[in-house]
Amino acid sequence: MEPDAAAVVAALAARAQLGDREALDQLLRRVQRPLYEHVRALLRDEEAALDTLQDVLVIVCRKLGSLGDPRWFRAWAYRIATREALRRAKRDRRWREAVRGEEWSETLPAPEPDPPPVDPEWTARLPELLAGVSPASEVVLRLHYLEGLPYLEISEALEIPVGTVKSRLAYGLASLRRRVEAP
């Protein structure tokens, strides 16, 4: 009589955690189809599901050593697959909304212009001054003043709203002013 499928998967996961490449290959072959079906059902797109499955399998291989109990491998793999599928769906939805927004740009207000450039001497001192600013503001300050990215590009790069970019920039500048003006 053949052992329970869950027990076989757990045994393969345990062997794979110990470095057995053949066990890892068998393990991935066993879970590939069910994970693909799960991801495809969530995304409703075959191509996106295949791309996401590839990402999932890479994550599974990379993080298999962190799985505490091999008996939980299937649940763990499904959690990774679900998380990656939802990330993909969110990213694709944002992209579709952005494209749709470009198509109907007549109805959108014109973007606000970026502020005028800053004094080059101050910009040269900026890296040393950034040491005391919060990490969130530091990233925005670096991208805007050192890399020259406008608000909209920073928003896209960090996947945050333009308003958040502006508030982090304002907070960071206020913090820098306090540091520069301090005796």
Beta strands, then each sheet from edge to edge (+ up, - down):
end
